[in-house]
Amino acid sequence: MDKKTEDFYIRLKEELANNSIWPSEYLFKFIVPSDATKVETVENAFNTMGAVINTTQSKTGKYTSVSISVQMKNPQAVIDKYQELAVVEGIISL
């Protein structure tokens, strides 16, 4: 992980710790190339967590927006999910 990415996760963890009471509902948002395997990979990462998952395809069909509302136990669990999904080629985390 490069320094910029590492700094981002440190800031995010601090912000989450200071602005929420944990465990808490967290909304993940991702933009994924509209490849069924990639979208499924993102959805499966939350499959056993009781998440509410909504997907919306872009007008051109090239990308799919994936919004996931799920109960997370602490800021580190949120960071861990982002890092787990960072390996999906072309994913953008919002």
C-alpha distances in whole Angstrom, upper triangle without the diagonal:
4,7,8,6,6,10,11,10,12,15,15,16,19,20,21,22,24,26,26,28,27,27,27,27,24,24,21,21,19,21,21,22,26,25,27,24,21,23,24,21,20,24,24,21,23,26,27,27,30,28,29,28,29,28,30,30,30,33,32,31,28,25,26,25,24,25,24,26,26,26,23,24,22,19,16,18,17,13,13,15,13,10,12,14,10,11,15,15,16,16,16,15,18
4,6,5,6,9,10,11,13,15,16,17,19,20,21,23,25,26,27,29,28,29,29,29,25,25,22,22,21,21,22,23,27,27,29,27,23,25,27,24,23,26,27,24,26,29,30,29,32,30,32,30,31,30,31,31,30,33,33,31,28,26,27,26,25,26,26,28,28,29,26,26,24,20,18,20,19,15,16,18,15,13,16,16,13,14,17,17,17,17,16,16,18
4,6,5,6,9,10,10,12,14,15,17,18,20,21,23,24,26,28,27,28,28,29,25,25,23,23,22,23,24,26,30,30,32,30,26,28,30,26,25,28,29,26,27,31,32,31,33,31,33,31,32,31,32,33,32,35,35,34,30,28,29,27,27,27,27,29,28,29,26,26,23,20,18,20,19,16,17,19,16,14,18,18,15,17,20,20,20,19,18,17,19
4,5,5,6,9,10,11,12,14,16,17,18,20,21,22,24,27,26,27,27,27,23,23,21,20,19,20,22,24,27,28,30,29,25,26,28,25,23,27,28,25,26,30,31,30,32,29,31,29,30,29,30,30,29,32,32,31,28,26,26,25,25,25,25,27,27,28,25,26,23,19,18,20,18,15,17,18,15,14,18,18,14,17,19,19,18,17,16,15,16
4,5,5,6,9,10,11,12,14,15,16,18,20,21,22,25,24,25,24,24,20,20,17,17,17,18,19,21,25,25,27,25,22,23,25,22,20,23,24,21,23,26,28,26,28,26,27,26,27,26,27,27,27,30,30,29,26,23,23,22,22,22,22,23,24,24,21,22,20,16,15,17,15,11,13,14,11,10,14,14,11,13,16,16,16,15,13,12,14
4,5,5,6,9,10,11,13,14,15,17,19,20,21,23,22,23,23,24,21,21,19,19,19,21,22,24,28,28,29,27,24,25,27,23,22,25,25,22,23,27,28,26,29,27,28,27,28,28,30,30,30,33,33,32,29,26,26,25,24,24,23,24,24,24,21,21,18,15,13,16,14,11,12,15,12,10,14,15,13,15,18,19,19,17,16,15,16
4,5,5,6,9,10,11,12,14,15,17,18,20,23,22,24,23,24,21,21,19,20,20,22,23,26,29,30,32,30,26,27,29,26,24,27,27,24,25,29,30,28,30,28,29,28,29,29,30,31,31,34,34,33,30,28,27,25,25,24,24,25,25,25,22,22,19,15,14,17,15,12,15,17,14,13,17,18,15,18,21,21,21,19,17,15,16
4,5,5,6,9,10,11,12,14,15,16,18,21,20,22,21,21,18,18,16,16,16,18,20,23,26,27,29,27,24,24,26,23,21,24,25,22,22,26,27,25,27,25,26,25,26,26,27,28,27,31,31,30,27,24,24,22,21,21,21,21,22,22,19,20,17,13,13,15,13,10,13,14,11,12,15,16,13,17,19,19,19,16,14,12,12
4,5,5,6,9,10,10,12,14,15,16,19,18,19,18,19,16,16,14,16,16,19,20,23,26,27,28,26,23,23,25,22,19,22,23,19,20,24,24,22,25,22,24,23,25,25,27,28,28,31,32,30,28,25,24,22,21,20,19,20,19,19,16,17,14,10,9,12,10,7,10,11,9,9,13,14,12,16,18,19,19,16,15,12,13
4,5,5,6,9,10,11,12,14,16,18,17,19,19,20,17,19,17,19,20,22,24,27,30,31,32,30,27,27,28,25,23,25,26,22,23,26,27,24,27,25,27,26,28,28,30,31,31,35,35,34,32,29,28,25,24,23,22,22,21,21,17,17,14,10,10,13,12,9,12,14,13,12,16,17,16,19,21,23,23,20,18,16,16
4,5,5,6,9,10,11,12,14,17,17,19,18,19,17,17,17,18,19,22,24,27,30,31,32,31,27,27,29,26,23,26,27,23,24,27,28,25,27,25,26,26,27,28,29,30,30,33,34,33,31,28,27,24,23,22,22,21,21,21,18,18,15,11,12,15,13,11,14,16,14,14,18,19,17,21,23,24,23,21,18,15,15
4,5,5,6,8,10,10,12,15,15,16,15,16,13,14,13,15,16,19,21,25,27,28,29,28,25,24,26,23,20,22,24,20,20,24,24,22,24,21,22,22,23,24,26,27,28,31,32,31,29,25,24,21,20,18,18,18,17,17,14,15,12,8,10,12,9,8,12,13,11,12,16,16,15,19,20,22,21,18,16,13,12
4,5,5,6,9,10,11,13,12,14,14,15,13,15,14,17,18,21,23,27,29,30,31,29,26,25,26,24,21,23,24,20,20,23,23,21,23,21,23,23,25,26,28,30,30,34,35,33,31,28,26,24,22,20,19,18,17,16,13,13,9,5,7,10,8,7,10,12,11,13,15,17,16,20,22,24,23,20,18,15,15
4,6,5,6,9,10,13,13,15,15,17,15,17,17,19,21,24,27,30,33,34,34,33,29,29,30,28,25,26,27,24,23,27,27,24,26,24,25,26,27,29,30,32,33,36,37,36,34,31,29,26,25,23,21,20,20,18,15,15,11,8,10,13,12,11,14,16,15,16,19,20,20,23,25,27,27,24,21,18,17
4,5,5,6,8,12,13,15,14,15,13,15,15,17,19,22,25,29,31,32,33,32,29,28,29,27,24,25,27,23,23,26,26,23,25,23,24,24,25,27,28,30,30,34,35,34,32,29,27,24,23,20,20,18,18,17,15,15,12,9,11,14,12,12,15,16,15,17,20,20,20,24,25,27,26,23,20,17,15
4,5,5,6,9,9,11,10,12,10,12,13,16,18,21,24,28,30,31,31,30,27,26,27,25,22,23,24,21,19,23,23,20,21,19,20,21,23,25,26,29,29,33,34,33,32,28,26,23,21,18,17,15,15,14,11,12,8,6,9,11,9,10,13,14,14,16,18,19,19,23,24,26,25,22,20,16,15
4,6,6,8,8,11,11,13,12,15,16,19,22,25,27,31,33,34,34,33,30,29,30,27,24,25,26,23,21,25,24,21,22,21,23,24,26,28,30,32,33,36,38,37,35,32,30,26,24,22,20,18,17,15,12,11,8,6,9,11,11,12,14,16,16,18,20,21,22,25,26,29,28,25,23,19,18
4,6,8,10,13,13,15,14,17,18,21,23,27,29,33,35,36,37,36,33,31,32,30,27,28,29,26,24,28,27,24,25,24,25,26,28,30,31,34,34,37,39,38,37,33,31,28,26,23,22,20,19,17,15,14,11,10,13,15,14,15,18,19,19,21,23,24,24,28,29,31,30,27,25,21,19
4,7,10,12,11,12,12,14,16,18,22,25,28,31,33,35,35,34,31,30,31,29,26,26,28,25,23,26,26,23,23,22,22,24,25,27,29,31,32,35,37,36,35,31,29,25,24,21,20,17,17,16,14,14,12,10,14,15,14,15,18,19,18,21,23,24,24,28,28,31,30,26,23,20,18
4,6,9,7,9,10,13,15,18,21,25,27,31,33,34,34,33,30,28,29,28,24,24,26,23,21,24,23,20,20,19,20,22,23,26,28,31,31,35,37,35,35,31,28,25,23,19,18,15,14,12,11,11,9,9,13,13,12,14,17,17,18,20,22,23,24,27,28,30,30,26,24,20,18
4,6,6,10,11,14,17,20,23,27,29,33,35,36,35,34,32,30,30,29,25,25,26,23,21,24,23,19,19,19,20,22,25,27,30,33,34,37,39,38,37,33,31,27,25,21,19,16,14,12,11,10,9,10,13,14,13,16,18,18,19,22,23,24,26,29,30,32,32,28,26,22,21
3,5,9,10,14,16,19,22,26,28,32,33,34,33,32,30,28,28,26,23,23,23,20,18,21,19,16,17,17,19,21,23,26,29,32,33,37,39,37,36,32,29,26,23,20,17,15,12,9,8,6,5,8,11,11,11,14,15,16,17,20,21,22,24,27,27,30,30,27,25,22,21
4,7,9,13,15,19,22,25,27,31,32,32,31,30,28,26,26,24,22,21,21,19,16,18,17,13,14,14,16,19,22,25,28,31,32,36,38,36,35,31,28,25,22,19,16,13,10,7,6,4,6,9,11,10,11,14,15,15,17,19,20,21,23,26,26,30,30,26,25,21,21
4,6,10,12,16,19,23,25,29,30,31,29,29,27,24,24,23,20,20,20,18,15,18,17,13,13,13,14,17,19,22,25,28,29,33,35,33,32,29,26,22,19,16,13,10,8,5,6,7,7,9,12,11,10,14,15,15,16,19,19,20,22,25,25,28,28,24,23,19,18
4,7,10,13,17,20,22,26,26,28,27,26,24,22,22,21,18,17,18,16,13,16,15,12,11,10,11,13,15,18,21,24,26,29,31,29,29,26,22,19,16,13,10,7,5,4,6,9,10,11,14,12,10,14,15,14,15,19,19,19,21,24,24,27,26,22,21,17,16
4,6,10,13,17,19,23,24,25,24,24,21,19,20,19,15,15,17,15,12,15,16,12,12,10,11,12,14,16,19,22,23,27,29,27,26,23,20,16,14,10,8,6,6,6,6,10,10,10,12,10,8,11,13,11,12,16,16,16,18,21,20,23,22,19,17,14,12
4,6,10,13,16,20,21,22,22,22,19,17,18,17,14,13,16,14,12,15,16,13,13,10,9,10,11,13,15,18,20,23,25,23,23,19,16,13,10,7,6,4,7,9,10,13,13,12,15,13,10,13,14,12,12,15,16,15,17,20,19,21,20,16,14,11,10
4,7,10,13,16,18,19,19,19,16,14,15,14,10,11,14,12,10,14,16,13,14,10,10,9,11,12,14,16,18,21,23,21,20,16,14,11,8,6,5,6,8,11,11,14,14,13,14,12,9,11,12,9,9,12,13,11,13,16,15,17,16,12,11,8,7
4,7,10,14,15,17,17,17,14,12,14,14,10,11,15,13,12,15,18,16,16,13,12,10,10,10,11,13,14,18,19,18,17,13,11,7,6,5,6,9,11,14,14,18,18,16,17,15,12,13,15,12,10,14,14,12,13,16,14,16,14,10,9,6,5
4,6,10,12,13,14,15,11,10,12,12,9,11,14,12,13,16,19,17,18,14,14,11,11,10,11,12,13,16,17,15,14,10,8,6,5,6,9,12,14,17,17,20,20,18,18,17,13,14,15,12,10,13,13,10,10,13,11,12,10,7,6,5,6
4,7,9,11,13,14,10,9,13,13,10,12,15,15,16,18,21,20,21,17,16,13,12,10,10,9,10,13,14,12,10,7,6,5,6,9,12,15,17,21,21,24,24,21,22,20,17,17,18,15,13,15,15,12,12,13,11,11,8,6,5,7,8
4,6,8,10,10,7,6,10,10,9,11,14,14,15,17,21,21,21,18,17,14,13,10,10,9,10,14,13,11,9,6,5,6,7,11,13,17,19,22,22,25,25,23,23,21,18,18,18,15,13,15,14,11,11,12,8,8,6,5,6,9,11
4,6,9,10,7,8,11,12,11,14,16,17,18,20,23,24,24,21,20,17,15,12,12,9,10,13,11,9,6,4,6,9,11,14,17,20,22,26,26,29,29,27,27,25,22,22,22,19,17,18,17,13,13,13,10,8,6,7,9,12,14
4,6,9,7,7,10,12,12,13,16,17,18,19,23,23,24,21,20,16,14,10,10,7,9,11,10,7,5,5,5,9,10,14,17,20,22,26,27,30,30,29,29,26,24,24,24,20,19,20,19,16,16,16,12,11,10,10,12,15,17
4,5,5,6,9,10,11,13,14,16,18,18,22,23,24,21,20,17,16,13,13,11,12,15,13,10,8,8,8,12,12,16,18,22,23,27,27,30,31,29,29,26,24,24,23,20,19,20,18,15,16,15,11,10,10,11,14,16,19
4,6,5,6,8,10,10,12,14,16,16,19,21,21,19,18,15,14,12,13,11,14,17,15,12,11,11,10,12,12,16,17,20,22,25,26,29,30,29,28,26,24,24,23,20,19,21,18,15,17,16,12,13,13,13,16,18,20
4,6,5,6,9,10,10,12,15,15,18,20,21,19,19,16,16,14,15,14,17,20,19,15,14,13,12,14,13,17,17,21,21,25,25,28,29,28,27,24,23,23,21,18,18,18,16,13,15,13,10,11,12,12,16,17,20
4,5,5,7,9,10,11,13,14,18,19,20,18,18,15,15,12,14,13,15,18,17,14,12,11,10,12,11,14,15,19,20,23,22,25,26,25,24,21,20,20,18,15,15,15,13,10,11,10,7,8,9,8,12,14,16
4,5,5,6,9,10,12,12,16,17,17,15,15,11,11,9,11,11,13,17,16,13,12,10,7,9,8,11,12,16,17,20,21,24,25,24,23,21,19,19,18,15,15,16,14,11,13,13,9,11,11,9,12,13,15
4,5,5,6,9,10,10,13,15,16,14,14,11,12,11,13,14,17,20,20,16,15,13,11,12,10,13,13,16,17,20,20,23,25,24,23,20,19,20,18,15,16,17,14,11,14,14,11,13,14,12,15,16,18
4,6,5,6,9,10,13,14,16,14,15,13,14,13,16,16,18,22,22,18,17,15,13,13,11,14,13,16,16,19,19,22,23,22,21,18,17,17,15,12,13,13,10,8,11,10,8,11,12,11,14,14,17
4,6,5,7,9,12,13,14,12,13,10,11,11,14,14,17,21,21,17,16,13,11,11,8,10,9,13,13,16,16,19,20,19,18,16,14,15,13,10,10,12,9,7,10,10,8,11,12,9,11,11,14
4,5,6,6,10,11,11,9,10,7,9,9,13,14,17,21,21,18,18,15,12,11,8,9,8,11,12,15,16,19,20,20,20,16,15,17,15,12,13,15,12,10,14,14,12,15,15,13,14,14,16
4,5,5,8,10,11,10,12,10,13,13,17,18,21,24,25,21,21,18,15,15,12,13,11,14,13,16,16,19,20,20,20,16,16,17,15,12,14,15,12,10,14,14,12,16,17,15,17,16,18
4,6,8,9,11,10,12,11,14,14,18,19,22,26,26,23,22,19,16,15,12,13,10,13,11,14,13,16,17,17,16,12,12,13,11,8,10,11,8,8,12,12,11,15,16,14,15,14,16
4,6,5,7,6,9,9,12,14,17,19,22,26,27,23,23,20,17,15,12,11,8,9,8,10,11,14,15,16,16,12,11,14,12,9,11,13,11,10,14,15,14,18,19,16,17,15,16
4,6,7,7,9,9,13,14,18,20,23,27,27,24,24,21,18,17,13,13,10,12,10,12,13,16,18,19,19,15,15,17,15,12,15,17,14,13,17,18,16,20,21,18,20,18,20
4,6,8,11,12,16,18,21,24,27,30,31,28,28,25,21,20,17,16,13,13,10,11,12,14,17,19,18,14,15,18,16,13,16,18,15,15,19,20,19,23,24,21,23,21,22
4,5,9,11,15,17,21,23,26,30,31,28,28,25,21,20,16,14,11,10,7,8,9,11,14,16,16,12,13,16,14,12,15,17,15,15,19,20,20,23,24,21,22,19,20
4,7,9,13,16,20,23,26,29,30,28,28,25,21,19,15,14,10,9,7,8,11,13,16,18,19,15,15,18,17,15,17,20,18,18,21,23,22,25,26,22,23,20,21
4,6,10,13,16,19,22,25,27,24,25,21,18,16,12,10,6,6,5,7,10,13,16,17,18,14,13,17,16,13,15,18,16,16,19,21,19,23,23,19,19,17,17
4,7,10,14,17,20,23,25,22,23,20,16,14,10,8,6,5,7,10,13,16,18,19,20,17,16,19,19,15,17,20,19,17,20,22,20,23,23,19,19,17,17
4,7,10,13,16,20,21,19,19,16,12,10,7,6,5,7,9,12,15,18,20,20,21,18,16,19,18,15,16,19,17,15,18,20,17,20,19,16,16,15,15
4,7,10,13,16,18,16,17,14,10,8,6,5,6,9,12,15,18,21,23,22,24,21,18,21,21,17,17,21,19,17,19,21,18,20,19,16,16,15,15
4,7,10,13,15,12,13,10,7,5,5,6,9,12,15,18,20,24,25,24,25,22,20,21,22,18,18,20,19,16,18,20,16,18,16,14,14,14,14
4,7,9,12,9,11,9,6,5,7,9,12,15,18,22,23,27,28,27,28,25,22,24,24,21,20,23,22,18,20,21,18,19,17,15,15,15,15
4,7,8,6,8,6,4,6,9,12,15,18,21,25,26,30,30,29,30,27,24,25,26,22,21,24,23,19,20,21,17,17,15,14,14,16,16
4,5,5,6,5,6,7,11,13,17,20,23,27,28,32,32,30,31,29,26,26,27,24,22,25,24,20,21,22,18,18,15,14,14,16,16
4,5,8,9,10,11,15,17,20,23,27,30,31,35,35,34,35,33,30,30,31,28,26,28,28,24,25,25,22,21,18,18,17,20,19
4,6,8,10,12,16,19,22,25,28,32,33,37,37,35,35,34,30,31,31,28,26,28,28,24,24,24,21,19,16,17,17,20,20
4,6,7,11,13,17,20,23,26,30,31,34,35,33,33,31,28,29,29,26,24,26,25,21,22,22,18,17,15,15,16,18,19
4,7,10,13,17,20,23,26,30,30,33,33,32,32,30,27,27,27,24,22,24,23,19,19,19,16,14,11,12,13,16,18
4,7,10,13,16,20,22,26,26,30,30,28,28,26,23,23,24,21,19,20,20,16,16,17,13,12,10,10,10,13,14
4,6,10,13,16,19,23,23,27,27,26,26,24,21,22,22,19,17,19,19,15,16,17,13,13,11,10,11,12,13
4,7,10,13,16,20,21,24,24,23,24,22,19,20,20,17,15,18,18,14,15,17,14,15,12,10,10,10,10
4,6,10,13,16,17,21,21,20,21,19,16,17,18,14,13,16,15,12,14,16,13,15,13,10,10,10,10
4,7,10,13,15,18,19,18,19,17,14,16,17,14,13,17,16,14,16,18,16,18,16,13,12,10,10
4,6,10,11,15,16,16,17,14,12,14,15,11,12,15,15,13,16,18,16,19,18,14,14,12,11
4,7,9,13,14,15,16,14,12,15,16,13,14,17,17,16,18,21,19,22,21,18,17,14,13
4,6,10,12,13,14,11,10,14,14,11,13,16,16,15,18,21,20,23,23,19,19,16,15
4,7,9,11,13,10,10,14,14,12,15,17,17,17,20,22,22,26,26,22,21,18,18
4,6,8,9,6,7,10,11,10,12,15,15,16,18,21,21,24,25,21,20,17,17
4,7,8,6,8,11,11,12,14,16,16,18,20,23,24,27,27,24,23,20,20
4,6,5,7,9,10,11,13,15,16,18,19,22,23,26,27,23,22,19,19
4,5,5,6,9,10,11,13,14,16,17,20,21,24,24,21,19,16,16
4,5,5,6,9,10,10,12,14,15,18,20,23,23,20,19,16,17
4,5,5,6,9,10,10,13,14,17,18,22,22,19,19,15,16
4,5,5,6,9,10,11,13,16,17,20,20,16,15,12,13
4,5,5,6,9,10,11,14,15,18,18,15,14,11,13
4,6,5,6,9,10,12,14,17,18,16,16,13,15
4,5,5,6,9,11,12,15,16,13,13,11,13
4,5,5,6,9,10,13,14,10,10,7,10
4,5,5,8,10,13,14,11,12,10,13
4,6,7,9,12,14,12,13,12,15
4,5,6,9,11,8,10,9,12
4,5,8,9,7,8,8,12
4,6,9,8,11,11,15
4,6,6,9,11,14
4,6,9,12,15
4,7,10,13
4,6,10
4,6
4
